[in-house]
Amino acid sequence: MTGKAIFATIGFAAMTLPVVAGAARFEQFTYEGRNAEQITVASGQYQNPILAGYYPDPAITRVGDTYYLVNSSFSHFPGIPVSASKDLVNWRQIGNAIDRTSQIDLARKAVSEGVFAPDISYHDGVFYIVNTCVACKGNFVITAKDPAGPWSDPIWLPFEGIDPSMFWEGDKAYIVNNRAPNEPPRYSGHRAIWVQEYNWRAGKMVGESTQIVNGGVDITQKPSWIEGPHIFKNGDYYYLIAAEGGTGDNHSEVVFRSQSLLGPYVPYEHNPILSQRGLDPRRANPITSAGHADFVQAQNGEWWAVFLATRPYKDGMYNIGRETFLLPVSWKDGWPQVLAAGEPIPYAAVKPNLPAQAKEALPTTGNFSYVDTFDGKTLGLQWVGVRTPKEPVYKIENGDLVLEGGAALGDKFGVPAFVARRQQHHNATISTTLRYSPDHDGDRAGLAALQSDASYLFFGIANIAGKPVVALYTRAGTPEEVLAASAPLDTLSGSVTLTLKAEGGKARFDYATGSDRHTLGADVDIAFLSTRSAGGFTGTVIGPYTFKK
């Protein structure tokens, strides 16, 4: 999908155009984000995270002098964002590997089900993504000659488990993934890592599966959720890196090595090689929950790790999801190390020694802003919806984004008329201007911020008791949503501008009609959009939404 976007600082005047009954016409969408942490990035340094906001479970590969990175997208569609970079620091999204309804059916999937932890690799002119669709058909492989797409329909694989990745040795491919252990589980979270050959020409698994890690580094300590495995070779050894400890504050990355692909694999005595557990939770601007890493060797011989971590604003709460970070990998006595125990992840670090790359027009880190005026033929690559639409949920018409209505937010059995962008900063101002006239009680159009099917808010124009109002509805993990605030709209003869200003776990909701500006709610608690409150694995996405009763 392509589309033209104009990137600028927020600031625009509302327009007065005819209202179209039933359909909502959004004139533009603006975003301005500021980091809560005040970081000085010196010359020759880069800023963490390299992909801010909801970009979890990174996997990376290099082809020549270009790096390609993929992330989880769960039940958002299009899915599996594919990004490219020349310097490992400045990234540009070039595609979505899941962008056709024929590829994966996400119908009836919860927001945190669907596409988990993709891996990307390259062999003989073809890119491979191996992945898991949770609550779908399981593990699969898709291919493309161009990483921007199109990507093939899935080849579904016969084994259970999650987080597959592909290791290439010569002309042979092997898939390593998390599966159940070859014994009755000894404790909750007891999993194992297995490897098996994949015939890439025939598109099928061959030979026997081999369990290479049981439980984790030390099974006597009941290590939980060994997952996200990657195998690579350096010198005489095969290395297996994997996440251990679950994706919360105890998350970590561990490493094993073997002189044979099939083992036995010996754990590093100084594991974990990356974690933030044990650090003072009261430290300023903490980075937490680090793990789920992947390594890449640069063309100059340097090794680098991409991994997920989080930036809580308070008490382990973060609304923006798990993010992608970058750190160098050092080698000592034949073992890799990302970060020594007790060392905090730096917000600024020395850049990779790679050719300089110009800063992207739409950055993925630091403070930035953009405006999308919907003047292309389709939405840009960064826009996502919820679940796989059987019919288009939007159209672009005369410079407007037009939404006519779909399923209600929170309805797992349907697809809402909702298109959104990732919230990438805890301090963010998001605004849209729309023209809309609701027909019936329950009709609504405006901005929605979604963390899960049971944790979201709506701010916009609605019909209550036969009259148009501007309303704020919230659903904080409850069976039903709550009307938090409303105010009458005297006229709908022109545009209404809605502005949501988030500051950590609080938000302000302003609206304007013509020259009249009002505040519907200030200092509103939105901590229910944090992962800790909502559960699941995603981050908040915010964008235009319409529902017609």
Secondary structure, 3 states (H helix, E strand, C coil): CCCCCECCCCCCCCCCCCCCECCEEEEEEEEEEECCCCCCCCCCEEECCCECCCCCCCEEEEECCEEEEECCCECEECEEEEEEECCCCCCEEEEEEECCCCCCCCCCCCCCCEEEEEEEEEECCEEEEEEEEECCCEEEEEEECCCCCCCCCCEECCCCCEEEEEEEECCEEEEEEEECCCCCCCCCCCCEEEEEEEECCCCEEEEEEEEEEECCCCHHHCCCCCEEEEEEEECCEEEEEEEECCCCCCCEEEEEEECCCCCCCEECCCCCCEECCCCCCCCCCCCEEEEEEEEEECCCCCEEEEEEEECCCECCECCCCCEEEEEEEEEECCEEECCCCCCCCCCEEECCCCCCCCCCCCCCCCCEEEEECCCCCCCCCCCEEECCCCCCCCEEECCEEEECCCECCCCCCCCEEECEEECCCCEEEEEEEEECECCCCCCEEEEEEEEECCEEEEEEEEEECCEEEEEEEEEECCCCCEEEEEEECCCCCCCEEEEEEEECCEEEEEEEECCEEEEEEEEEECHHHCHHHHCCCCCCEEEEEEECC
